[in-house]
């Protein structure tokens, strides 16, 4: 059913449901304390599909932004320690000079996509500093970066990796723009045109065609970054069809980014149900990247009143517990994973969990801990321990100069601590 339908869109309801949880906690006051916007609560209470999107409403809704602002001003930890990581990052400097390109290439000859991801993270980090501290210079810098790219970029290209660029930097760019919505001088309409004409066509093509390969050929992260970009573009552009496209794929898609394909097996270990992640037999760097991408997807939907964190009996939570446990140095069970590759779906199998990049630090865990452990009050010891081991989280530029260090926007300690 369409998001714009006059009837309530059916959704899977976890136990307890988010709506029930908010009612039990005391209605609007508790909802706002949990990081839920008044608009989202009113939508749930009315029992109808939304007539409009909540803004800001991607990785950071009003509740998260206001809490960070108040806590940093008061000098409270862990928010202050997260803020200090942000202000120490060179990308957050108001003196950042953008380097926009008409054509961005990722994969093959002529690669220049490092220019894009560095500028994207600079725009986002400056936007955060403006939102939290109100410093005009940071807001002006974020606008300068966003406007420079929207007036210049016409194409994202390269080999198959162009789809990764369109997905990862698409959703990240949209998040920076969402934070700057309404700022004087920001050409939001032109930025929307760039997202719709440059990023979305690649996102849509990949999700529908998978680069003309077998539907299972590409790892979960390829779908997930694409889904994130479509979801974020839908919100940025108030386009319900695109939002629904991404959410429907999360629930029902045939590729590895949909929830049941990303978490194909469940295991019982020490009293906890753990979910084996689709890339666990590949390496832990990409596996943890998956935690960040699916976490970003669920958090973005949560800002719009949709609980995908809890979908299918908290299946994503079980996967995050599995990944966290293994990267903390503990054993996990592994069911042989077999999938189709190439254009003819030739079968390949993995028989053991991969130790490659085990324990790699990425800024993805506080988003998950503060949702499952604090918002929901669930028993997630491995997620909690993993979050504590990498706190306070930084962002792009804090985890090396290569693209992997820019796969997540980061700063979860600053933005999600409760």
C-alpha positions as YAML, in Angstrom:
chain: A
units: angstrom
residues:
- id: 1
  name: UNK
  ca: [0.00, 0.00, 0.00]
- id: 2
  name: UNK
  ca: [1.28, 3.44, -0.88]
- id: 3
  name: UNK
  ca: [2.59, 5.84, 1.72]
- id: 4
  name: UNK
  ca: [0.17, 8.39, 0.24]
- id: 5
  name: UNK
  ca: [-2.84, 6.09, 0.55]
- id: 6
  name: UNK
  ca: [-5.74, 7.49, 2.64]
- id: 7
  name: UNK
  ca: [-5.71, 4.22, 4.57]
- id: 8
  name: UNK
  ca: [-3.25, 3.12, 7.21]
- id: 9
  name: UNK
  ca: [-0.25, 1.41, 5.65]
- id: 10
  name: UNK
  ca: [0.07, -2.11, 7.08]
- id: 11
  name: UNK
  ca: [3.31, -2.62, 8.96]
- id: 12
  name: UNK
  ca: [4.78, -5.43, 11.00]
- id: 13
  name: UNK
  ca: [4.36, -4.76, 14.72]
- id: 14
  name: UNK
  ca: [7.07, -5.84, 17.17]
- id: 15
  name: UNK
  ca: [6.35, -6.87, 20.74]
- id: 16
  name: UNK
  ca: [6.00, -4.42, 22.33]
- id: 17
  name: UNK
  ca: [5.10, -2.17, 19.42]
- id: 18
  name: UNK
  ca: [6.71, 1.23, 19.17]
- id: 19
  name: UNK
  ca: [3.28, 2.83, 19.37]
- id: 20
  name: UNK
  ca: [2.41, 0.78, 22.44]
- id: 21
  name: UNK
  ca: [5.78, 1.57, 23.99]
- id: 22
  name: UNK
  ca: [5.21, 5.29, 23.57]
- id: 23
  name: UNK
  ca: [1.70, 5.08, 25.01]
- id: 24
  name: UNK
  ca: [2.93, 3.09, 27.99]
- id: 25
  name: UNK
  ca: [5.66, 5.64, 28.55]
- id: 26
  name: UNK
  ca: [3.17, 8.46, 28.79]
- id: 27
  name: UNK
  ca: [2.28, 9.78, 25.36]
- id: 28
  name: UNK
  ca: [3.80, 12.84, 23.75]
- id: 29
  name: UNK
  ca: [6.24, 13.75, 26.51]
- id: 30
  name: UNK
  ca: [7.73, 10.27, 26.56]
- id: 31
  name: UNK
  ca: [7.76, 10.13, 22.79]
- id: 32
  name: UNK
  ca: [9.80, 13.30, 22.54]
- id: 33
  name: UNK
  ca: [12.16, 12.01, 25.22]
- id: 34
  name: UNK
  ca: [12.63, 8.87, 23.12]
- id: 35
  name: UNK
  ca: [13.61, 10.96, 20.13]
- id: 36
  name: UNK
  ca: [10.25, 10.78, 18.35]
- id: 37
  name: UNK
  ca: [8.89, 13.89, 16.67]
- id: 38
  name: UNK
  ca: [5.48, 15.24, 17.60]
- id: 39
  name: UNK
  ca: [4.46, 14.91, 13.95]
- id: 40
  name: UNK
  ca: [5.37, 11.22, 13.87]
- id: 41
  name: UNK
  ca: [3.44, 10.54, 17.08]
- id: 42
  name: UNK
  ca: [0.40, 12.42, 15.84]
- id: 43
  name: UNK
  ca: [0.57, 10.35, 12.66]
- id: 44
  name: UNK
  ca: [0.60, 7.11, 14.64]
- id: 45
  name: UNK
  ca: [-2.21, 8.25, 16.90]
- id: 46
  name: UNK
  ca: [-4.37, 9.23, 13.95]
- id: 47
  name: UNK
  ca: [-3.91, 5.75, 12.50]
- id: 48
  name: UNK
  ca: [-3.35, 7.13, 9.01]
- id: 49
  name: UNK
  ca: [-0.51, 7.27, 6.53]
- id: 50
  name: UNK
  ca: [1.39, 10.58, 6.70]
- id: 51
  name: UNK
  ca: [0.38, 13.48, 4.53]
- id: 52
  name: UNK
  ca: [3.87, 14.97, 4.81]
- id: 53
  name: UNK
  ca: [7.35, 14.04, 5.91]
- id: 54
  name: UNK
  ca: [8.90, 15.19, 9.18]
- id: 55
  name: UNK
  ca: [11.83, 17.61, 8.74]
- id: 56
  name: UNK
  ca: [14.56, 17.32, 9.81]
- id: 57
  name: UNK
  ca: [13.92, 13.62, 9.53]
- id: 58
  name: UNK
  ca: [16.80, 11.42, 8.45]
- id: 59
  name: UNK
  ca: [19.63, 10.33, 10.73]
- id: 60
  name: UNK
  ca: [18.83, 13.25, 13.03]
- id: 61
  name: UNK
  ca: [15.37, 14.41, 13.94]
- id: 62
  name: UNK
  ca: [14.63, 17.37, 16.19]
- id: 63
  name: UNK
  ca: [14.95, 15.33, 19.39]
- id: 64
  name: UNK
  ca: [18.50, 14.15, 18.68]
- id: 65
  name: UNK
  ca: [19.66, 17.59, 17.58]
- id: 66
  name: UNK
  ca: [18.14, 19.38, 20.54]
- id: 67
  name: UNK
  ca: [19.48, 16.88, 23.07]
- id: 68
  name: UNK
  ca: [23.01, 17.18, 21.69]
- id: 69
  name: UNK
  ca: [22.74, 20.97, 21.73]
- id: 70
  name: UNK
  ca: [21.59, 21.08, 25.36]
- id: 71
  name: UNK
  ca: [24.02, 18.46, 26.65]
- id: 72
  name: UNK
  ca: [27.08, 19.92, 24.92]
- id: 73
  name: UNK
  ca: [26.24, 23.38, 26.20]
- id: 74
  name: UNK
  ca: [26.01, 21.93, 29.71]
- id: 75
  name: UNK
  ca: [29.39, 20.20, 29.33]
- id: 76
  name: UNK
  ca: [27.91, 16.75, 29.95]
- id: 77
  name: UNK
  ca: [29.63, 13.53, 28.94]
- id: 78
  name: UNK
  ca: [29.54, 11.47, 26.80]
- id: 79
  name: UNK
  ca: [28.08, 14.18, 24.54]
- id: 80
  name: UNK
  ca: [30.98, 16.53, 25.23]
- id: 81
  name: UNK
  ca: [33.57, 13.90, 24.37]
- id: 82
  name: UNK
  ca: [31.71, 13.24, 21.11]
- id: 83
  name: UNK
  ca: [31.59, 16.97, 20.41]
- id: 84
  name: UNK
  ca: [35.31, 17.27, 21.01]
- id: 85
  name: UNK
  ca: [35.93, 14.57, 18.41]
- id: 86
  name: UNK
  ca: [33.82, 16.54, 15.94]
- id: 87
  name: UNK
  ca: [35.51, 19.88, 16.50]
- id: 88
  name: UNK
  ca: [38.97, 18.28, 16.34]
- id: 89
  name: UNK
  ca: [38.24, 16.83, 12.90]
- id: 90
  name: UNK
  ca: [39.69, 18.91, 10.07]
- id: 91
  name: UNK
  ca: [36.58, 18.26, 7.97]
- id: 92
  name: UNK
  ca: [34.49, 20.26, 10.43]
- id: 93
  name: UNK
  ca: [36.53, 23.43, 9.99]
- id: 94
  name: UNK
  ca: [34.58, 26.40, 8.63]
- id: 95
  name: UNK
  ca: [37.54, 27.15, 6.35]
- id: 96
  name: UNK
  ca: [37.04, 23.97, 4.30]
- id: 97
  name: UNK
  ca: [37.26, 24.67, 0.57]
- id: 98
  name: UNK
  ca: [35.08, 22.47, -1.67]
- id: 99
  name: UNK
  ca: [36.45, 20.91, -4.84]
- id: 100
  name: UNK
  ca: [33.36, 20.12, -6.94]
- id: 101
  name: UNK
  ca: [33.66, 18.08, -10.13]
- id: 102
  name: UNK
  ca: [31.35, 17.78, -13.11]
- id: 103
  name: UNK
  ca: [32.09, 14.05, -13.32]
- id: 104
  name: UNK
  ca: [32.90, 11.79, -10.39]
- id: 105
  name: UNK
  ca: [34.56, 8.46, -11.17]
- id: 106
  name: UNK
  ca: [34.74, 5.48, -8.84]
- id: 107
  name: UNK
  ca: [36.25, 2.32, -10.29]
- id: 108
  name: UNK
  ca: [38.44, 2.07, -13.40]
- id: 109
  name: UNK
  ca: [40.60, 4.83, -14.84]
- id: 110
  name: UNK
  ca: [40.42, 8.46, -13.81]
- id: 111
  name: UNK
  ca: [39.15, 7.87, -10.27]
- id: 112
  name: UNK
  ca: [38.51, 11.11, -8.39]
- id: 113
  name: UNK
  ca: [35.77, 10.11, -5.96]
- id: 114
  name: UNK
  ca: [37.95, 10.95, -2.95]
- id: 115
  name: UNK
  ca: [37.15, 14.60, -3.69]
- id: 116
  name: UNK
  ca: [33.45, 13.86, -3.35]
- id: 117
  name: UNK
  ca: [33.51, 11.90, -0.12]
- id: 118
  name: UNK
  ca: [35.81, 14.37, 1.60]
- id: 119
  name: UNK
  ca: [33.52, 17.26, 0.66]
- id: 120
  name: UNK
  ca: [30.39, 15.33, 1.65]
- id: 121
  name: UNK
  ca: [31.78, 14.70, 5.14]
- id: 122
  name: UNK
  ca: [32.94, 18.30, 5.44]
- id: 123
  name: UNK
  ca: [29.41, 19.49, 4.60]
- id: 124
  name: UNK
  ca: [27.87, 17.10, 7.13]
- id: 125
  name: UNK
  ca: [30.30, 17.93, 9.93]
- id: 126
  name: UNK
  ca: [29.96, 21.66, 9.41]
- id: 127
  name: UNK
  ca: [26.19, 21.25, 9.37]
- id: 128
  name: UNK
  ca: [26.34, 19.44, 12.72]
- id: 129
  name: UNK
  ca: [28.48, 22.17, 14.25]
- id: 130
  name: UNK
  ca: [26.01, 24.78, 13.04]
- id: 131
  name: UNK
  ca: [23.00, 22.85, 14.36]
- id: 132
  name: UNK
  ca: [24.53, 22.16, 17.76]
- id: 133
  name: UNK
  ca: [26.56, 25.29, 18.49]
- id: 134
  name: UNK
  ca: [24.87, 27.78, 16.14]
- id: 135
  name: UNK
  ca: [28.16, 28.99, 14.68]
- id: 136
  name: UNK
  ca: [27.33, 30.97, 11.55]
- id: 137
  name: UNK
  ca: [30.67, 30.26, 9.90]
- id: 138
  name: UNK
  ca: [30.04, 26.51, 9.98]
- id: 139
  name: UNK
  ca: [26.57, 26.90, 8.54]
- id: 140
  name: UNK
  ca: [27.89, 29.11, 5.78]
- id: 141
  name: UNK
  ca: [30.63, 26.57, 5.01]
- id: 142
  name: UNK
  ca: [28.14, 23.71, 4.73]
- id: 143
  name: UNK
  ca: [26.00, 25.78, 2.36]
- id: 144
  name: UNK
  ca: [29.05, 26.71, 0.29]
- id: 145
  name: UNK
  ca: [29.95, 23.03, -0.16]
- id: 146
  name: UNK
  ca: [26.42, 21.90, -1.01]
- id: 147
  name: UNK
  ca: [25.83, 24.73, -3.47]
- id: 148
  name: UNK
  ca: [29.20, 24.19, -5.16]
- id: 149
  name: UNK
  ca: [28.43, 20.56, -5.90]
- id: 150
  name: UNK
  ca: [24.82, 21.07, -6.97]
- id: 151
  name: UNK
  ca: [25.95, 23.70, -9.48]
- id: 152
  name: UNK
  ca: [28.70, 21.48, -10.90]
- id: 153
  name: UNK
  ca: [28.06, 17.72, -10.67]
- id: 154
  name: UNK
  ca: [26.38, 16.12, -13.68]
- id: 155
  name: UNK
  ca: [27.54, 12.50, -13.60]
- id: 156
  name: UNK
  ca: [28.74, 9.69, -11.35]
- id: 157
  name: UNK
  ca: [30.45, 7.01, -13.40]
- id: 158
  name: UNK
  ca: [33.15, 4.31, -13.43]
- id: 159
  name: UNK
  ca: [32.95, 0.52, -13.35]
- id: 160
  name: UNK
  ca: [30.42, -1.32, -11.14]
- id: 161
  name: UNK
  ca: [31.76, 0.66, -8.19]
- id: 162
  name: UNK
  ca: [29.87, 3.69, -9.50]
- id: 163
  name: UNK
  ca: [26.81, 2.18, -7.84]
- id: 164
  name: UNK
  ca: [28.60, 2.19, -4.49]
- id: 165
  name: UNK
  ca: [29.49, 5.86, -4.96]
- id: 166
  name: UNK
  ca: [25.92, 6.77, -5.88]
- id: 167
  name: UNK
  ca: [24.59, 4.89, -2.86]
- id: 168
  name: UNK
  ca: [27.03, 5.78, -0.08]
- id: 169
  name: UNK
  ca: [27.63, 9.40, -1.00]
- id: 170
  name: UNK
  ca: [24.03, 9.85, -2.12]
- id: 171
  name: UNK
  ca: [22.55, 9.13, 1.30]
- id: 172
  name: UNK
  ca: [25.32, 11.01, 3.07]
- id: 173
  name: UNK
  ca: [24.92, 14.09, 0.88]
- id: 174
  name: UNK
  ca: [21.15, 14.04, 1.41]
- id: 175
  name: UNK
  ca: [21.69, 13.98, 5.18]
- id: 176
  name: UNK
  ca: [23.91, 17.05, 5.04]
- id: 177
  name: UNK
  ca: [21.31, 18.86, 2.91]
- id: 178
  name: UNK
  ca: [18.49, 17.89, 5.27]
- id: 179
  name: UNK
  ca: [20.34, 19.53, 8.16]
- id: 180
  name: UNK
  ca: [20.77, 22.73, 6.14]
- id: 181
  name: UNK
  ca: [17.15, 22.89, 4.97]
- id: 182
  name: UNK
  ca: [15.94, 26.46, 5.41]
- id: 183
  name: UNK
  ca: [19.38, 28.00, 5.85]
- id: 184
  name: UNK
  ca: [19.76, 31.33, 4.09]
- id: 185
  name: UNK
  ca: [21.60, 30.97, 0.83]
- id: 186
  name: UNK
  ca: [21.17, 27.21, 0.48]
- id: 187
  name: UNK
  ca: [19.72, 26.37, -2.93]
- id: 188
  name: UNK
  ca: [17.67, 23.39, -1.83]
- id: 189
  name: UNK
  ca: [15.73, 23.12, -5.08]
- id: 190
  name: UNK
  ca: [18.90, 22.85, -7.15]
- id: 191
  name: UNK
  ca: [20.34, 20.31, -4.71]
- id: 192
  name: UNK
  ca: [17.18, 18.21, -5.01]
- id: 193
  name: UNK
  ca: [17.56, 18.27, -8.80]
- id: 194
  name: UNK
  ca: [21.10, 16.94, -8.46]
- id: 195
  name: UNK
  ca: [19.93, 14.12, -6.19]
- id: 196
  name: UNK
  ca: [17.04, 13.23, -8.49]
- id: 197
  name: UNK
  ca: [18.96, 13.48, -11.77]
- id: 198
  name: UNK
  ca: [22.45, 12.25, -10.84]
- id: 199
  name: UNK
  ca: [22.15, 9.92, -7.85]
- id: 200
  name: UNK
  ca: [18.67, 8.41, -7.95]
- id: 201
  name: UNK
  ca: [18.82, 7.01, -11.51]
- id: 202
  name: UNK
  ca: [21.90, 4.95, -10.57]
- id: 203
  name: UNK
  ca: [20.29, 3.91, -7.28]
- id: 204
  name: UNK
  ca: [17.11, 2.81, -9.02]
- id: 205
  name: UNK
  ca: [18.94, 1.02, -11.82]
- id: 206
  name: UNK
  ca: [21.05, -0.99, -9.41]
- id: 207
  name: UNK
  ca: [18.17, -2.02, -7.17]
- id: 208
  name: UNK
  ca: [16.15, -3.16, -10.20]
- id: 209
  name: UNK
  ca: [18.89, -4.61, -12.41]
- id: 210
  name: UNK
  ca: [21.91, -5.31, -10.18]
- id: 211
  name: UNK
  ca: [24.27, -4.39, -12.99]
- id: 212
  name: UNK
  ca: [22.77, -7.20, -15.11]
- id: 213
  name: UNK
  ca: [24.14, -9.82, -12.71]
- id: 214
  name: UNK
  ca: [22.55, -12.62, -10.73]
- id: 215
  name: UNK
  ca: [20.32, -11.08, -8.04]
- id: 216
  name: UNK
  ca: [22.53, -12.52, -5.27]
- id: 217
  name: UNK
  ca: [25.86, -11.65, -6.91]
- id: 218
  name: UNK
  ca: [26.38, -8.43, -4.97]
- id: 219
  name: UNK
  ca: [26.99, -8.33, -1.23]
- id: 220
  name: UNK
  ca: [24.43, -6.91, 1.18]
- id: 221
  name: UNK
  ca: [26.24, -3.57, 1.42]
- id: 222
  name: UNK
  ca: [25.64, -2.81, -2.26]
- id: 223
  name: UNK
  ca: [21.89, -3.03, -1.80]
- id: 224
  name: UNK
  ca: [21.98, -1.29, 1.57]
- id: 225
  name: UNK
  ca: [23.83, 1.82, 0.45]
- id: 226
  name: UNK
  ca: [21.46, 2.03, -2.53]
- id: 227
  name: UNK
  ca: [18.41, 1.63, -0.30]
- id: 228
  name: UNK
  ca: [19.73, 4.32, 2.05]
- id: 229
  name: UNK
  ca: [20.16, 6.75, -0.82]
- id: 230
  name: UNK
  ca: [16.66, 6.15, -2.17]
- id: 231
  name: UNK
  ca: [15.16, 6.48, 1.31]
- id: 232
  name: UNK
  ca: [17.03, 9.72, 2.00]
- id: 233
  name: UNK
  ca: [16.21, 11.21, -1.40]
- id: 234
  name: UNK
  ca: [12.56, 10.37, -0.81]
- id: 235
  name: UNK
  ca: [12.58, 12.34, 2.44]
- id: 236
  name: UNK
  ca: [14.66, 15.23, 1.11]
- id: 237
  name: UNK
  ca: [12.38, 15.63, -1.90]
- id: 238
  name: UNK
  ca: [9.11, 14.78, -0.09]
- id: 239
  name: UNK
  ca: [8.68, 11.90, -2.53]
- id: 240
  name: UNK
  ca: [6.56, 9.20, -0.92]
- id: 241
  name: UNK
  ca: [7.00, 6.74, -3.79]
- id: 242
  name: UNK
  ca: [10.77, 6.67, -3.37]
- id: 243
  name: UNK
  ca: [10.50, 6.29, 0.40]
- id: 244
  name: UNK
  ca: [8.12, 3.37, -0.07]
- id: 245
  name: UNK
  ca: [10.39, 1.83, -2.70]
- id: 246
  name: UNK
  ca: [13.24, 1.63, -0.18]
- id: 247
  name: UNK
  ca: [11.12, 0.40, 2.74]
- id: 248
  name: UNK
  ca: [9.40, -2.23, 0.62]
- id: 249
  name: UNK
  ca: [12.78, -3.52, -0.55]
- id: 250
  name: UNK
  ca: [14.00, -3.76, 3.04]
- id: 251
  name: UNK
  ca: [11.05, -5.99, 3.85]
- id: 252
  name: UNK
  ca: [10.52, -7.90, 0.60]
- id: 253
  name: UNK
  ca: [13.44, -7.35, -1.80]
- id: 254
  name: UNK
  ca: [15.07, -10.23, -3.67]
- id: 255
  name: UNK
  ca: [18.64, -8.96, -3.21]
- id: 256
  name: UNK
  ca: [20.99, -9.37, -0.27]
- id: 257
  name: UNK
  ca: [20.13, -6.01, 1.31]
- id: 258
  name: UNK
  ca: [16.62, -7.06, 2.28]
- id: 259
  name: UNK
  ca: [16.41, -8.14, 5.90]
- id: 260
  name: UNK
  ca: [15.82, -11.88, 5.44]
- id: 261
  name: UNK
  ca: [18.63, -12.12, 2.87]
- id: 262
  name: UNK
  ca: [21.04, -9.99, 4.92]
- id: 263
  name: UNK
  ca: [20.39, -12.15, 7.98]
- id: 264
  name: UNK
  ca: [19.84, -15.63, 6.51]
- id: 265
  name: UNK
  ca: [20.37, -17.78, 9.63]
- id: 266
  name: UNK
  ca: [19.57, -17.59, 13.35]
- id: 267
  name: UNK
  ca: [21.52, -19.32, 16.12]
- id: 268
  name: UNK
  ca: [20.92, -19.81, 19.84]
- id: 269
  name: UNK
  ca: [24.04, -19.01, 21.89]
- id: 270
  name: UNK
  ca: [24.30, -18.54, 25.66]
- id: 271
  name: UNK
  ca: [20.67, -17.57, 26.00]
- id: 272
  name: UNK
  ca: [20.69, -15.11, 23.10]
- id: 273
  name: UNK
  ca: [19.39, -15.47, 19.56]
- id: 274
  name: UNK
  ca: [22.11, -14.33, 17.16]
- id: 275
  name: UNK
  ca: [21.68, -13.62, 13.45]
- id: 276
  name: UNK
  ca: [24.40, -14.63, 11.00]
- id: 277
  name: UNK
  ca: [25.17, -11.69, 8.69]
- id: 278
  name: UNK
  ca: [25.38, -12.26, 4.94]
- id: 279
  name: UNK
  ca: [28.97, -10.99, 4.69]
- id: 280
  name: UNK
  ca: [30.28, -12.73, 7.82]
- id: 281
  name: UNK
  ca: [32.16, -15.29, 5.75]
- id: 282
  name: UNK
  ca: [33.72, -12.54, 3.64]
- id: 283
  name: UNK
  ca: [35.48, -10.29, 6.17]
- id: 284
  name: UNK
  ca: [34.65, -8.25, 9.26]
- id: 285
  name: UNK
  ca: [35.33, -4.81, 7.76]
- id: 286
  name: UNK
  ca: [32.47, -5.17, 5.30]
- id: 287
  name: UNK
  ca: [30.36, -6.95, 7.91]
- id: 288
  name: UNK
  ca: [30.65, -4.03, 10.33]
- id: 289
  name: UNK
  ca: [30.00, -1.67, 7.44]
- id: 290
  name: UNK
  ca: [26.70, -3.53, 7.06]
- id: 291
  name: UNK
  ca: [25.84, -2.77, 10.69]
- id: 292
  name: UNK
  ca: [26.36, 0.90, 9.91]
- id: 293
  name: UNK
  ca: [24.31, 0.90, 6.71]
- id: 294
  name: UNK
  ca: [21.36, -1.07, 8.05]
- id: 295
  name: UNK
  ca: [21.52, 0.94, 11.27]
- id: 296
  name: UNK
  ca: [21.39, 4.17, 9.25]
- id: 297
  name: UNK
  ca: [18.43, 2.85, 7.27]
- id: 298
  name: UNK
  ca: [16.49, 1.90, 10.38]
- id: 299
  name: UNK
  ca: [17.29, 5.17, 12.16]
- id: 300
  name: UNK
  ca: [16.16, 7.19, 9.16]
- id: 301
  name: UNK
  ca: [12.86, 5.31, 8.98]
- id: 302
  name: UNK
  ca: [12.46, 5.73, 12.75]
- id: 303
  name: UNK
  ca: [12.66, 9.50, 12.29]
- id: 304
  name: UNK
  ca: [9.63, 9.19, 10.01]
- id: 305
  name: UNK
  ca: [7.68, 7.00, 12.45]
- id: 306
  name: UNK
  ca: [8.48, 3.57, 10.99]
- id: 307
  name: UNK
  ca: [10.05, 0.93, 13.23]
- id: 308
  name: UNK
  ca: [12.28, -1.15, 10.99]
- id: 309
  name: UNK
  ca: [14.70, -1.76, 13.87]
- id: 310
  name: UNK
  ca: [12.11, -4.14, 15.29]
- id: 311
  name: UNK
  ca: [10.92, -5.66, 12.02]
- id: 312
  name: UNK
  ca: [10.67, -9.46, 11.90]
- id: 313
  name: UNK
  ca: [11.06, -9.92, 15.65]
- id: 314
  name: UNK
  ca: [14.15, -7.69, 15.97]
- id: 315
  name: UNK
  ca: [16.04, -9.66, 13.33]
- id: 316
  name: UNK
  ca: [18.56, -6.87, 12.73]
- id: 317
  name: UNK
  ca: [19.27, -6.64, 16.46]
- id: 318
  name: UNK
  ca: [20.12, -10.35, 16.45]
- id: 319
  name: UNK
  ca: [22.56, -9.81, 13.58]
- id: 320
  name: UNK
  ca: [24.23, -6.90, 15.38]
- id: 321
  name: UNK
  ca: [24.60, -9.08, 18.47]
- id: 322
  name: UNK
  ca: [26.25, -11.80, 16.35]
- id: 323
  name: UNK
  ca: [28.67, -9.38, 14.67]
- id: 324
  name: UNK
  ca: [29.51, -7.61, 17.92]
- id: 325
  name: UNK
  ca: [30.14, -10.87, 19.79]
- id: 326
  name: UNK
  ca: [32.54, -12.13, 17.13]
- id: 327
  name: UNK
  ca: [34.41, -8.83, 16.87]
- id: 328
  name: UNK
  ca: [34.79, -8.77, 20.63]
- id: 329
  name: UNK
  ca: [36.85, -11.94, 20.28]
- id: 330
  name: UNK
  ca: [34.23, -14.56, 21.13]
- id: 331
  name: UNK
  ca: [33.19, -17.53, 19.03]
- id: 332
  name: UNK
  ca: [29.99, -17.65, 16.99]
- id: 333
  name: UNK
  ca: [28.36, -20.52, 15.09]
- id: 334
  name: UNK
  ca: [28.32, -20.43, 11.30]
- id: 335
  name: UNK
  ca: [25.98, -22.14, 8.87]
- id: 336
  name: UNK
  ca: [27.41, -22.75, 5.39]
- id: 337
  name: UNK
  ca: [26.33, -19.88, 3.18]
- id: 338
  name: UNK
  ca: [25.76, -20.55, -0.55]
- id: 339
  name: UNK
  ca: [24.87, -17.95, -3.15]
- id: 340
  name: UNK
  ca: [24.71, -17.40, -6.91]
- id: 341
  name: UNK
  ca: [27.36, -15.29, -8.65]
- id: 342
  name: UNK
  ca: [28.01, -13.65, -12.01]
- id: 343
  name: UNK
  ca: [25.39, -13.55, -14.73]
- id: 344
  name: UNK
  ca: [24.63, -17.27, -14.69]
- id: 345
  name: UNK
  ca: [24.30, -17.57, -10.89]
- id: 346
  name: UNK
  ca: [27.23, -19.97, -10.51]
- id: 347
  name: UNK
  ca: [27.16, -21.31, -6.96]
- id: 348
  name: UNK
  ca: [29.77, -20.42, -4.34]
- id: 349
  name: UNK
  ca: [29.87, -21.29, -0.66]
- id: 350
  name: UNK
  ca: [31.50, -20.09, 2.56]
- id: 351
  name: UNK
  ca: [31.88, -22.61, 5.36]
- id: 352
  name: UNK
  ca: [33.45, -20.56, 8.18]
- id: 353
  name: UNK
  ca: [33.16, -17.08, 9.61]
- id: 354
  name: UNK
  ca: [36.02, -14.88, 8.37]
- id: 355
  name: UNK
  ca: [38.61, -13.50, 10.80]
- id: 356
  name: UNK
  ca: [39.83, -10.91, 8.27]
- id: 357
  name: UNK
  ca: [39.69, -7.39, 9.76]
- id: 358
  name: UNK
  ca: [38.31, -8.81, 13.00]
- id: 359
  name: UNK
  ca: [37.89, -6.13, 15.65]
- id: 360
  name: UNK
  ca: [38.10, -3.24, 13.20]
- id: 361
  name: UNK
  ca: [36.77, -0.01, 14.71]
- id: 362
  name: UNK
  ca: [34.02, 1.74, 12.79]
- id: 363
  name: UNK
  ca: [31.66, 4.42, 14.14]
- id: 364
  name: UNK
  ca: [28.45, 2.39, 13.92]
- id: 365
  name: UNK
  ca: [27.77, 0.94, 17.35]
- id: 366
  name: UNK
  ca: [26.40, 3.78, 19.46]
- id: 367
  name: UNK
  ca: [23.44, 4.20, 17.10]
- id: 368
  name: UNK
  ca: [22.54, 0.56, 17.74]
- id: 369
  name: UNK
  ca: [23.26, 0.52, 21.47]
- id: 370
  name: UNK
  ca: [21.29, 3.63, 22.26]
- id: 371
  name: UNK
  ca: [18.32, 2.37, 20.26]
- id: 372
  name: UNK
  ca: [18.11, -1.22, 21.41]
- id: 373
  name: UNK
  ca: [19.59, -0.75, 24.87]
- id: 374
  name: UNK
  ca: [18.16, 2.64, 25.86]
- id: 375
  name: UNK
  ca: [15.14, 3.46, 23.71]
- id: 376
  name: UNK
  ca: [13.86, -0.09, 23.87]
- id: 377
  name: UNK
  ca: [15.51, -1.36, 27.04]
- id: 378
  name: UNK
  ca: [16.47, -4.69, 25.47]
- id: 379
  name: UNK
  ca: [19.21, -7.04, 26.68]
- id: 380
  name: UNK
  ca: [22.00, -6.57, 24.11]
- id: 381
  name: UNK
  ca: [25.26, -7.23, 25.99]
- id: 382
  name: UNK
  ca: [27.46, -7.68, 22.92]
- id: 383
  name: UNK
  ca: [26.24, -4.51, 21.22]
- id: 384
  name: UNK
  ca: [26.77, -2.62, 24.46]
- id: 385
  name: UNK
  ca: [30.30, -3.93, 24.98]
- id: 386
  name: UNK
  ca: [31.23, -3.20, 21.38]
- id: 387
  name: UNK
  ca: [29.89, 0.36, 21.63]
- id: 388
  name: UNK
  ca: [31.81, 0.95, 24.86]
- id: 389
  name: UNK
  ca: [35.02, -0.31, 23.26]
- id: 390
  name: UNK
  ca: [35.03, 2.31, 20.46]
- id: 391
  name: UNK
  ca: [33.47, 5.30, 22.25]
- id: 392
  name: UNK
  ca: [33.54, 8.25, 21.69]
- id: 393
  name: UNK
  ca: [32.85, 7.81, 18.01]
- id: 394
  name: UNK
  ca: [34.38, 10.09, 15.41]
- id: 395
  name: UNK
  ca: [33.53, 10.44, 11.74]
- id: 396
  name: UNK
  ca: [35.04, 10.71, 8.29]
- id: 397
  name: UNK
  ca: [38.70, 11.58, 8.60]
- id: 398
  name: UNK
  ca: [39.11, 9.87, 11.97]
- id: 399
  name: UNK
  ca: [39.44, 6.35, 10.57]
- id: 400
  name: UNK
  ca: [42.08, 6.71, 7.87]
- id: 401
  name: UNK
  ca: [42.17, 8.45, 4.49]
- id: 402
  name: UNK
  ca: [40.76, 5.62, 2.38]
- id: 403
  name: UNK
  ca: [37.12, 5.25, 1.39]
- id: 404
  name: UNK
  ca: [36.38, 2.71, 4.12]
- id: 405
  name: UNK
  ca: [36.97, 5.41, 6.71]
- id: 406
  name: UNK
  ca: [34.19, 7.47, 5.10]
- id: 407
  name: UNK
  ca: [31.55, 4.74, 4.70]
- id: 408
  name: UNK
  ca: [29.72, 6.03, 7.79]
- id: 409
  name: UNK
  ca: [28.94, 9.61, 8.81]
- id: 410
  name: UNK
  ca: [29.66, 8.65, 12.42]
- id: 411
  name: UNK
  ca: [29.49, 10.75, 15.62]
- id: 412
  name: UNK
  ca: [26.99, 8.38, 17.20]
- id: 413
  name: UNK
  ca: [28.14, 9.19, 20.73]
- id: 414
  name: UNK
  ca: [27.38, 12.87, 20.23]
- id: 415
  name: UNK
  ca: [24.08, 12.38, 18.47]
- id: 416
  name: UNK
  ca: [22.49, 9.33, 20.10]
- id: 417
  name: UNK
  ca: [23.66, 9.13, 23.72]
- id: 418
  name: UNK
  ca: [20.75, 9.01, 26.15]
...
